[in-house]
Amino acid sequence: MQLCSSLKPFVSMLWITVFSSAGCKADPVSCRLWAQSQLSGLSMTGDFVIGGIFSIHSYMRSEQNSYTRPPPHPQCSGRSVCVEGEMIIHFIAYLLPGITLGYQIRDSCAAVPMSIKAAFQLANGVESVFNDTDSCSKSASAAVPAVIGESGSTPSVSMARLLGLFGIPQVSHYATCACLSDKLQYPAFFRTIPSDHHQAAAMAKLVKHFGWTWIGAVRSDTDYGNFGMASFLKAAQEEGICVEYSESYYRTQPRSKLERVANVIRRSTARVIVAFLNAGEMRLLLEELTRQPPPPMQWIGSEAWVTHPEFLKYNMCAGAIGFGVPRSVIPGFREFLLDLSPAQALESPLLTEFWESSFNTSQLRITNMVYKATYAIAHAIHGVICNDTQCDKSATFTPWQVKTALHLKTTVNPCSLIVSFDSNGDPVALYELINWHKGKKKQSVHSIMAFFTYHEEFAFSNVFQVPVSVCSESCPPGTRKAVQKGKPVCCYDCAPCAEGEISNKTDSLDCIQCPDDFWPNSHRDSCLPKPVEFLSWDDTLSVILTVFSITGAFIAVCVAAIFYKNRISPIVRANNSELSFLLLFSLTLCFLCSLTFIGRPSEWSCMLRHTAFGITFVLCISCVLGKTMVVLMAFRATLPGSNAMKWFGPPQQRLSVLTFTLIQVLICVLWLTISPPFPFKNLRHYKERIILECALGSAIGFWAVLGYIGFLALLCFILAFLARKLPDNFNEAKFITFSMLIFSAVWVTFIPAYVSSPGKFTVAVEIFAILASSFGLFTCIFAPKCFIIMFRPEQNTKKHLMGKVPSNSF
């Protein structure tokens, strides 16, 4: 707003209060004639007198202090720039039925000293507080019960401190500083315009609504600008908005300060500027920026300038948006002005100036605020001096009673405008959202976008192209914000989410961990189920192992068939053919039990694979051990007087195999009873996939099964090693020794390979150990016999087998 525009509202009372006195039905002609008769002065007597302090002139003049005599009192000079203020309450006389209200108007000249001087005059009922005779003039009238004004926050602060001491209520129409809501410091202050606390919060919400997180801020170096910007910065911080710079300027400061502020704006990276400026500072700043225009910028304006038509001539670059006092239509006001002829207007210079300027703007934003202030005071006085039946014009009351009545009163004036104050003396916050944007012909267009109250959320559609103003571009899904050291939180780098983490929205502050059964996709913006890995039947490795397993079992069956066909031959009958057939059967089971390790682990398959492996291998080793013992006993039986074979005949051999096997069965039963193996999802070995395996349940049970197999194999190896040099052309002990060496080598290397193999290869190693040891036993024990049966039948005789041939060590 301009310096004088805050006083324009008071002229609305020229017509509206006349309407009010007669319920908005007064005769326009009689009202006009009465107004013209009163326009010559700035005061009028009445039953009760209301004070008004306004900036009628543009600046204050004061003679230089000589320090040899008392300082001269300040004086206003310059052209009258606020003719509206000079006509503040001309029609207030008939506002209350049967009661005449007068007024005393003082010129503050937009300066704090003159505001204080005027406040003293009204509080003491004198024409002048300071004069050239170093004395105070005597009281010319009683102190006013209430004062309307000032429009500026800084003069209002000074006035409120002074008037509060006298208990005189002050109702301002345009002082928006949030500091004035403090009732401890300003107990008698009221206003009809919302506090900047609400406007600042609304501006922060507006900035947040459009996604502007990186902004600049400029303010007037006054109470209005400093307190307003402080409220905005606090609200902006709560909304997560960062401020690149915050500069202040006042029109009386050196031009170098203005140039510095303009250069800061030109060098900044923020494309949005929040301007909490008075109209004067805003005009100077825009003029300075036009000298070297910055890149296109979006302005966020406060109510002091965003509705002012003068700024439409400036190129606002990207545009401007802000909050203003709502427009109003005062019934009869325009008709009153139109009813005046130029000749009638020329009879009063004040009316002439106002008549000419009023037709340049008809929004009556501030006029409405003064309209409310005047009504509030008038009806507060009415509430003090009147009861339900009559009013006492001779009643005496204190200004403090008027203040109390203002707090209690909710006034609805004849034109349906509600006037009320909360405990802080503030009205309900209501704003009009104003937008300046580029029209089709690139000129600035001034439009109303929406009405907004403090507690509402923005729900309007964007009617202009929204610029971007961020310190850092938004972080896409799959990344998180990493604040740059030493910079505001709005300046950040986009760091990829760590392994196993995702972010599924833009500008995530943190990444979230995927559940245990899930793993991020390649973009790390969603969690996908982890692939489950096990040795499946369609796996190439499984196919190879299955082929070897079935081949081994098939060969074992074929050898059994060959042995059965040649069961009466010496080489088959030698060393207990029954154990040979039982050994072939157990080897067939060993080959086939490896198949239980292939496929998806289940509760039953996990218990079967380990127990089947343990029992079949013990059966196999027991048979080999039995054959080894038969060899030893057979050669001992050839010694004179020996009856060794009597004690280790076929029944004893069967019993030994059964006993050794039952011990393993007992171990497996205990294992399955106490803590059996079970399917288990291994999530630790690989982060990106699940290994489905059989957990051992009881590690002691597993290693007991292996340990027992190892014990029997070691015992068999020792006995076979002792029998390796016995005289015989076909000493089976030698082959058993070789088979046990291979068996032991396989299972000794199995242990570290089993522990270190990852995933499905653990199972593959176990299958390989089973097949390798089975093929080793089969090859060493049965291959030589099959070779003789099939390719050397001449050697398949008892004479050849019992031949005395020197035996050499291997």
HUNORJO-V728762 format. One record per pair of residues at least 24 apart in sequence whose C-alpha atoms are under 6 Angstrom apart, sorted by the first residue. I is the first residue (numbers start at 0). J is the second residue. If there is no record, write none. Layout:
i = [I,I]
j = [J,J]
This chain:
i = [0,0,0,0,1,3,3,5,6,6,7,7,7,8,8,8,9,9,9,10,10,10,11,12,12,13,13,14,16,16,16,17,19,20,20,20,41,42,42,43,43,44,45,45,45,46,46,47,47,48,48,48,48,49,49,49,50,50,50,50,50,51,51,51,51,52,52,52,52,52,53,53,53,54,54,54,54,55,55,55,55,56,56,57,58,59,75,82,82,83,111,115,144,145,147,150,152,152,153,159,163,166,166,167,168,172,172,176,180,189,190,191,191,193,193,195,196,199,199,200,203,203,211,212,212,212,213,213,213,213,213,213,214,214,214,214,214,215,215,215,215,215,216,216,216,216,217,217,217,217,218,218,218,218,219,219,219,219,220,220,220,224,224,241,250,265,269,270,270,271,271,271,272,272,273,273,274,275,277,278,318,318,319,319,320,320,321,321,322,322,322,322,323,323,324,324,325,325,325,326,326,326,327,327,379,379,428,473,474,474,475,476,476,476,476,476,477,477,477,477,477,479,479,479,480,518,529,530,531,531,532,532,532,533,533,534,534,534,535,535,536,548,551,552,552,555,555,569,569,570,578,582,582,585,585,589,593,600,601,602,602,605,605,605,606,610,613,617,617,618,621,624,625,627,670,690,724,727,728,728,728,729,734,734,738,738,738,742]
j = [278,303,304,307,278,80,81,150,83,84,83,84,366,365,366,369,84,87,369,83,86,87,366,88,90,89,90,332,90,91,94,90,94,93,94,95,104,102,103,101,102,101,99,100,101,99,100,100,101,100,101,102,143,102,143,145,102,103,104,143,146,104,146,147,148,104,105,106,148,149,106,107,149,106,107,108,109,79,81,106,108,80,108,108,108,108,108,349,353,353,154,158,398,169,171,174,176,223,222,185,187,398,399,398,402,368,369,223,423,424,425,368,426,426,428,227,230,230,231,234,234,235,468,240,241,469,241,242,269,468,469,470,242,243,269,271,272,242,243,244,269,272,245,272,273,274,245,246,247,274,247,274,275,276,247,248,249,276,247,248,249,275,276,489,280,293,468,296,468,296,297,298,298,299,298,299,300,301,303,304,435,436,434,435,433,434,432,433,430,431,432,433,430,431,364,430,364,430,431,362,363,364,363,364,404,405,452,506,505,506,505,502,503,504,505,524,501,502,522,523,524,507,508,509,508,687,688,688,689,690,689,690,691,691,759,597,598,759,597,598,598,590,590,587,590,583,587,796,797,795,622,619,622,615,619,615,766,678,678,677,678,676,677,693,676,667,704,660,708,660,656,715,652,719,700,758,806,801,800,802,804,800,779,780,775,776,779,772]
